[in-house]
C-alpha cells in the first residue's frame, strides 16, 4: 500500500543570466510511504543539480531536512550528480545518516554509472564515475546491488546504449 505521497521543489535552484533573460531550472523530489507486509518505509527519488555544486549540496541537505527526516526506514534513489566517494553532496547525504548500498553490498565491478555520449553511439562504454545511487537509512539491508545497462549486450541492435547513465538495481531486506 502506498500512502503519504508528497513532492516539492527545492528552494536551492540554479540560474543562468543571458543577454535576453534569466534562465531558471526547476528541480525537486518525490516521496511516498510504502507498506510491504508488516514493514513501512519512505521511498524518495530526485535528480540533483548537475552543474552548480553549491546548489547540488543545498538540495541534498533539503532532502535530509525534508522527506528523509522521518522515523521510518528510508530508501533514497537519485541521480545525485555527486561522485562517490568524494562528492560534497554524497558526503552530506552519508553524514546525514544515509548508507550507500553499493558500499555495503556492491558487486565485483566499480559501480560506475555515468556517462555515455549524448548520442548514445559510443562503441566502448565511457562510464567513469558513480553518481546514480541507492541509499538507505534505518533497518534496511542490501541483499544484492548491481549496475544495469552498462554491458555491450545491453545495447540495441543499432548500437545505442540504453541511456547516458547506467542504472542501479538493489534488492533490499526490510526490518533486518
N, C-alpha and C positions, 0 to 999 in steps of 0.2 A: 504494500500500500504506500502511496506517495502522498505526503501532506506538507503543509507549511512551505509551499512554493514561494520563492522570492527572487527578485532581481534588482539590480541597481547599477547606476552609472558611477564610475569613480569620480571623486572630487578632483583628483590629480589627472589632468589631461594634457597631451602635447598640443602645441600650437605652432604654426609657421606663419610668419609675416611675408606676404608677397607684395609686389608693387600694386596689385589690384585689390587685395583683401587679405584678411587674416583667415587662414585655414585651420579648422579645429578637427581633431579626431574625437571620437566618442567611444570610449571603451567601458566595459562593465563586467558584471559577473552574474551568474545564476546559481541558485541553490534549491535544494529540496530535502526534506527529511524522508528517508526511505525505510520502511519496515520490512524485514525479511525474517519470517518466523517470529521468534521472541526478541530479535535484535532490531534496533533502530539506529540509523546513522545519518549524518548530514553529508550530502553529496554537493560539492561545489565545483564549478568549472569557470575558467576565464582564459583570456588571451591578453597577457600583459604587454604594455607599450614596448615595441621593438627598437625604437630609435633614440629615445631620450632616457638614459639610465636613471637620473634622479626621479623622473616621473614613474618609471617602472618600479623603483624601490618604494615610492609612496603608495603605489597601487598594491603592492604586496602587503604593505602594512595595513592598508584599508581592508584587505581580505582578512587579515588576522584580527583586526579590531571589529569587523562586521560579521560576516557569515561564519567564519571559523571560530568566533567567540561563543562557544556553546559547550555545555556539559556532555553533549552527545559525542560518540566517536565520529571522526571526520575522514572522508575520502575526498581529496582535492586533486583534480586533474587540470593541467594547464599547459599551454604553450607559454612558458614563463619568460622566454627570451632572455634568460639569465643563466649562463652556462654553469652547470655543476662541474666541479665543486667550488669554483672561485667567484661566481657572480654575486653581487651585493644583494639582489632581491632573493636569490636562492638562499644565501646565508641568513637573511632576515626571516624567511619562512621557517628554516630549521631552528633558529634562535627563538622563534615564536611558538615552538612546540610541535611542529610537524616533522615527520620522519620520512626519509626517502626510501621507497620500496626497492628501488634499484640497488641502493647501498645495502639494504638488508637481505635481498634475495635475488639480486641480478644474475643474469645468465653469464655465459662464458665470454660474451662479446663485451665491448667497452660501453655499449648503450647509447651510442651517438644517434641523433635523430634529425639533425639539421645540417646542411640544406642542399637539396638538389638544385640544378639550374632552373631558372624561372620557366623555361620552355619544357622542362622535364625530359629532355632528349639526351642529356649527358650519358655517354656509353658506359662510364665507370662511376660508381657511387661516389658522391662528394661529401657524404655525411662526415662531419668532423667535430661536432660538439653536441652535448646533451642538454637540450633546453625543454624538451617535452617530458613532463614528469607526472608521476602518480605519487602523491604524498599522503600520509595518513597521520591520525592522532588518536590516542585512546586505545582501547582493546581491539585493534585491527592488526592482523598479522599477514604479511605477504606469503603466499604459498608458492607462487610462480610469477615471475616478471620477465617479459621478453619484448624485444623490439620487433615490429611487424612492418612490412613494406620496404625493407631495406636490402633485399636479396635480388640478384639478377632475375630469378624466376618469377618475381613479383611484377615485373614489367609487362606491359601489354604487348601484343604481337607486333605492334608498330614501334615498339621501343620506348614508350613513355613509362616513367616511374609513376607509381600511384599518386604521389603528391610531392611537394617540395620538402616535406617533412616525413620521416617515418613515424609510425605510431608506437605507443607503449601499451601493451596488454598486461593486466595484472589480475591474477586470481588471488582473492583475499579471503581470509577467515575472520569472521566477526565474533567478538566475545571470547577471545582466546583465554 
